[in-house]
Amino acid sequence: MSVTLSSTKSQQAKRDQLSMAAVGMVAILSLLLGVILKSSVENRSQHIERKGITASVPANWTIQEGAGDLVFVSWDPFTPGIRYAVSLVPLRGGQTLGEIPSQRNQALSSALEAFRVLEETPIIRKGRDGYKTTYAFVDASQPGLPLVLRGTDYYFLAGENVMVVSLQAQAQDYEEAQLRFEVFLDSVSYK
């Protein structure tokens, strides 16, 4: 009788092990499918084409038409404090690429509270000569405590214009936003 009982316990243990292995495999497969689905949803993008500029932003982002030199602004509706913008600034009377950032910084300085340039430097990005400016300013227009925002402008020649590709984000979100902005920056081109 003990042999039969031992054999039954052994068979039950094997079934329990197979059940646990099956549950483990289903859980792993579910997690893998979830990661693939999340990745495909997050990596979808929408194509923007305005005034000879093309760019790609995530599919769920809002795009707003610009006015004047501003071509468009785009942002995630769930984090509206992070904004991407593209402008086309015309070159006038023999201006060089290096002159546009200083003029733009003067205009921003008069329009934004406590505007400070943090860095200005010539760059080469993806084989294109350009210029990069980083800055910070205070936004006191919102209720409550004033917000410190940081921004980066990249300048590139675009025919008879200078294309300005910009990021603005709240200071605490800036580093993470800068990493995602790099993908957007590389998608922007002028035809």
Secondary structure, DSSP 8 states (H G I E B T S, - for coil): -HHHHHHHHHHHHHHHHHHHHHHHHHHHHHHHHHHHHHHHHHT-EEEEEETTEEEEEETT-EEEE--TTEEEEEEETTEEEEEEEEEEEE--TT--TTHHHHHHHHHHHHHSEEEEEEEEEEEEETTEEEEEEEEEEEE--SSSS-EEEEEEEEEEEETTEEEEEEEEEEGGGHHHHHHHHHHHHHH-EE-
